[in-house]
Amino acid sequence: MGGGKKKQTLRKTERTQSRTKTPKASGSSKFPGEKHAGGIVPPTTESVLSQIKKMKAITPYAVASRLDIRMSVAKDLLQQLERKGKIEFISGSKNIKIYKLAD
């Protein structure tokens, strides 16, 4: 039936290798094992709190969809706000956590 992808000819393989071996710019000295932190910057807490005050139940999904950020960033942001005392943890499981504004 399908059999899989056919093997490239030797000439075609050499041609693709020669194209990919172009010298890189001297300014980029990235090593293969080097890791960088992601470029995700959470929004400021003032803008977040103004959006959160309008919500009845504060969940990571609601915050992520309202602020247009990733779920992981929304979870970290809510944990940070809880540590600061701006919001309180109500209930939840390992999958979902529900918060409310602190009084």
Backbone as JSON, one array per atom type, in Angstrom:
{
  "sequence": "MGGGKKKQTLRKTERTQSRTKTPKASGSSKFPGEKHAGGIVPPTTESVLSQIKKMKAITPYAVASRLDIRMSVAKDLLQQLERKGKIEFISGSKNIKIYKLAD",
  "N": [[0.84, -1.17, 0.0], [1.04, 2.0, 1.02], [3.86, 2.31, 1.82], [5.79, 4.2, 2.52], [8.15, 7.0, 2.53], [10.14, 7.76, -0.32], [13.63, 7.21, -0.87], [16.06, 9.8, -1.16], [18.03, 10.73, -4.04], [21.61, 10.48, -4.35], [22.82, 12.74, -5.42], [20.86, 14.72, -5.08], [20.7, 14.8, -2.29], [23.29, 15.75, -1.65], [23.12, 18.29, -2.76], [21.11, 19.55, -1.18], [22.4, 19.54, 1.29], [24.58, 21.19, 0.8], [23.33, 23.62, 0.44], [22.26, 24.15, 2.96], [24.49, 24.59, 4.51], [25.33, 27.22, 4.64], [27.27, 30.02, 5.72], [26.73, 31.43, 8.95], [25.72, 34.58, 10.42], [28.25, 36.52, 12.07], [27.56, 37.61, 14.49], [25.71, 36.01, 15.76], [26.11, 33.81, 18.1], [25.14, 31.23, 18.95], [24.95, 28.33, 20.83], [24.41, 24.81, 20.4], [23.37, 23.54, 22.73], [22.5, 25.58, 24.29], [20.12, 27.3, 26.26], [17.29, 29.44, 26.38], [15.27, 31.76, 28.18], [11.72, 32.01, 27.79], [10.1, 34.48, 25.76], [7.9, 35.7, 27.02], [6.02, 38.14, 28.44], [4.25, 39.0, 31.23], [1.23, 40.93, 31.55], [0.84, 44.22, 33.09], [0.01, 44.56, 36.57], [-1.94, 46.42, 37.23], [-3.56, 46.81, 34.96], [-4.49, 44.23, 34.73], [-5.9, 43.83, 37.12], [-7.98, 45.67, 36.77], [-9.39, 44.44, 34.72], [-10.0, 42.02, 35.95], [-11.66, 42.73, 38.06], [-14.12, 43.0, 36.89], [-15.01, 40.45, 36.52], [-16.98, 37.64, 37.54], [-16.33, 35.0, 38.47], [-13.03, 34.05, 38.86], [-10.93, 32.44, 36.83], [-8.14, 30.58, 35.47], [-8.53, 30.11, 32.71], [-10.47, 32.01, 31.99], [-9.08, 34.39, 32.49], [-6.94, 34.1, 30.71], [-8.26, 34.08, 28.22], [-9.54, 36.55, 28.24], [-7.43, 38.43, 28.51], [-5.85, 37.72, 26.42], [-3.57, 35.95, 26.57], [-1.22, 33.26, 27.2], [-2.2, 30.12, 28.75], [-0.46, 29.14, 30.73], [0.89, 31.45, 31.5], [-1.24, 32.9, 32.51], [-1.95, 31.3, 34.73], [0.38, 31.53, 36.3], [0.3, 34.27, 36.75], [-2.06, 34.56, 38.26], [-1.34, 33.1, 40.55], [0.7, 34.73, 41.47], [-0.73, 37.09, 42.06], [-2.28, 36.06, 44.1], [-0.36, 35.55, 46.07], [0.37, 38.16, 46.64], [-1.92, 39.03, 47.86], [-4.09, 40.11, 46.58], [-6.1, 38.61, 45.37], [-8.17, 35.8, 46.35], [-7.96, 32.29, 46.92], [-10.54, 30.1, 46.18], [-11.7, 27.46, 45.58], [-10.9, 24.3, 44.01], [-9.34, 21.91, 41.79], [-6.7, 19.78, 40.59], [-6.9, 20.41, 37.98], [-8.46, 22.74, 37.59], [-8.7, 25.97, 38.99], [-10.3, 28.22, 41.17], [-10.77, 31.57, 41.85], [-11.37, 34.56, 43.88], [-11.94, 38.09, 44.28], [-10.03, 39.73, 46.78], [-11.22, 40.92, 49.88]],
  "CA": [[0.0, 0.0, 0.0], [1.8, 3.25, 1.01], [5.26, 1.97, 1.72], [6.69, 5.2, 3.1], [8.78, 8.0, 1.67], [11.25, 7.24, -1.11], [14.94, 7.72, -0.52], [16.57, 10.78, -2.12], [19.23, 10.34, -4.75], [22.82, 10.99, -3.75], [23.04, 14.1, -5.94], [19.9, 15.62, -4.45], [21.11, 14.92, -0.9], [24.46, 16.64, -1.61], [22.67, 19.64, -3.08], [20.41, 20.12, -0.03], [23.38, 19.76, 2.34], [25.4, 22.36, 0.46], [22.49, 24.81, 0.63], [22.04, 24.41, 4.38], [25.76, 24.88, 5.16], [25.73, 28.61, 4.42], [27.8, 30.57, 6.98], [25.81, 32.3, 9.69], [26.28, 35.88, 10.79], [29.21, 36.37, 13.15], [26.97, 38.08, 15.74], [24.89, 34.98, 16.4], [26.97, 32.76, 18.64], [24.29, 30.32, 19.71], [25.43, 26.97, 20.92], [23.27, 23.9, 20.31], [22.82, 23.19, 24.03], [22.14, 26.79, 25.03], [18.69, 27.49, 26.42], [16.9, 30.8, 26.73], [13.94, 31.89, 28.76], [10.74, 32.43, 26.81], [9.92, 35.92, 25.67], [6.54, 36.04, 27.41], [6.0, 39.12, 29.51], [2.88, 39.16, 31.69], [0.79, 42.33, 31.59], [0.99, 44.87, 34.39], [-1.05, 44.15, 37.49], [-3.03, 47.41, 37.24], [-4.49, 46.5, 33.86], [-5.09, 42.93, 35.03], [-6.89, 44.0, 38.18], [-9.16, 46.35, 36.23], [-10.15, 43.43, 33.98], [-10.45, 40.98, 36.87], [-12.75, 43.26, 38.87], [-15.36, 42.84, 36.14], [-15.35, 39.03, 36.43], [-17.64, 37.03, 38.7], [-15.43, 33.93, 38.91], [-11.73, 34.24, 38.24], [-10.27, 31.18, 36.51], [-7.05, 30.81, 34.52], [-9.04, 30.15, 31.35], [-11.14, 33.29, 31.79], [-8.05, 35.42, 32.43], [-6.18, 33.91, 29.47], [-9.05, 34.48, 27.06], [-9.83, 37.99, 28.33], [-6.21, 39.21, 28.31], [-5.19, 37.19, 25.24], [-2.26, 35.43, 26.95], [-1.19, 31.8, 27.33], [-2.74, 29.58, 29.99], [0.6, 29.04, 31.73], [1.13, 32.8, 31.98], [-2.41, 33.26, 33.33], [-1.83, 30.58, 36.0], [1.44, 32.17, 37.08], [-0.17, 35.59, 37.13], [-3.02, 34.4, 39.35], [-0.6, 32.71, 41.74], [1.41, 35.92, 41.93], [-1.72, 37.96, 42.68], [-2.7, 35.44, 45.36], [0.71, 35.79, 47.04], [0.32, 39.57, 47.01], [-3.13, 39.26, 48.63], [-5.09, 40.81, 45.78], [-7.19, 37.67, 45.15], [-8.2, 34.66, 47.28], [-8.28, 30.98, 46.35], [-11.8, 29.59, 46.72], [-11.66, 26.0, 45.5], [-10.41, 23.8, 42.75], [-8.65, 20.64, 41.76], [-5.45, 19.95, 39.87], [-7.2, 20.9, 36.63], [-9.05, 24.08, 37.57], [-8.66, 26.71, 40.25], [-11.24, 29.33, 41.16], [-10.37, 32.65, 42.76], [-12.26, 35.72, 43.99], [-11.24, 39.28, 44.74], [-9.87, 39.83, 48.22], [-12.01, 42.02, 50.45]],
  "C": [[0.89, 1.24, 0.0], [3.29, 3.03, 0.89], [6.22, 3.0, 2.29], [7.32, 6.1, 2.06], [9.97, 7.39, 0.94], [12.55, 7.92, -0.71], [15.42, 8.68, -1.6], [17.8, 10.22, -2.83], [20.43, 11.01, -4.1], [23.08, 12.43, -4.18], [22.11, 15.11, -5.25], [20.24, 15.83, -2.97], [22.29, 15.88, -0.75], [24.05, 18.09, -1.86], [21.96, 20.3, -1.89], [21.37, 20.38, 1.12], [24.23, 20.99, 2.05], [24.6, 23.65, 0.64], [22.34, 25.15, 2.1], [23.32, 24.77, 5.11], [26.23, 26.3, 4.88], [26.22, 29.18, 5.73], [26.81, 31.52, 7.62], [26.5, 33.62, 9.99], [27.18, 35.72, 12.0], [28.63, 36.81, 14.49], [26.16, 37.02, 16.46], [25.8, 33.84, 16.84], [26.15, 31.84, 19.52], [24.88, 28.92, 19.66], [24.23, 26.04, 20.89], [22.62, 23.59, 21.65], [22.35, 24.38, 24.83], [20.63, 26.96, 25.08], [18.41, 28.91, 26.86], [15.52, 30.79, 27.34], [12.99, 32.39, 27.68], [10.52, 33.93, 26.85], [8.52, 36.36, 26.06], [6.6, 36.99, 28.6], [4.56, 39.29, 29.97], [2.49, 40.63, 31.73], [0.93, 42.92, 32.99], [-0.21, 44.54, 35.27], [-2.2, 45.14, 37.53], [-4.05, 47.11, 36.15], [-5.2, 45.17, 34.1], [-6.18, 43.09, 36.08], [-8.14, 44.72, 37.69], [-10.03, 45.39, 35.43], [-10.75, 42.39, 34.91], [-11.62, 41.45, 37.72], [-14.11, 43.1, 38.19], [-15.85, 41.4, 36.11], [-16.02, 38.54, 37.71], [-16.76, 35.94, 39.29], [-14.13, 34.07, 38.14], [-11.08, 32.87, 38.07], [-9.13, 31.47, 35.54], [-7.53, 30.9, 33.07], [-9.7, 31.5, 31.05], [-10.13, 34.42, 31.65], [-7.28, 35.32, 31.12], [-6.97, 34.37, 28.26], [-9.35, 35.98, 27.08], [-8.61, 38.85, 28.01], [-5.4, 38.77, 27.1], [-3.74, 36.8, 25.55], [-2.35, 33.92, 27.06], [-1.74, 31.38, 28.69], [-1.67, 29.53, 31.08], [0.91, 30.41, 32.32], [-0.01, 33.25, 32.88], [-2.35, 32.56, 34.69], [-0.77, 31.21, 36.88], [1.01, 33.54, 37.58], [-1.15, 35.52, 38.3], [-2.34, 33.96, 40.65], [0.15, 33.89, 42.34], [0.46, 36.89, 42.63], [-2.22, 37.4, 44.0], [-1.64, 35.66, 46.44], [0.72, 37.23, 47.52], [-0.91, 39.91, 47.84], [-4.21, 40.0, 47.88], [-6.31, 39.94, 45.52], [-7.07, 36.53, 46.15], [-8.58, 33.4, 46.54], [-9.56, 30.47, 47.0], [-11.78, 28.06, 46.75], [-11.08, 25.6, 44.16], [-9.77, 22.45, 42.9], [-7.33, 20.86, 41.04], [-5.69, 20.53, 38.48], [-7.7, 22.34, 36.61], [-8.96, 24.69, 38.96], [-9.56, 27.93, 40.12], [-10.83, 30.32, 42.24], [-11.47, 33.69, 42.84], [-11.43, 36.9, 44.45], [-11.15, 39.29, 46.25], [-10.64, 41.04, 48.72], [-11.15, 43.08, 51.06]]
}
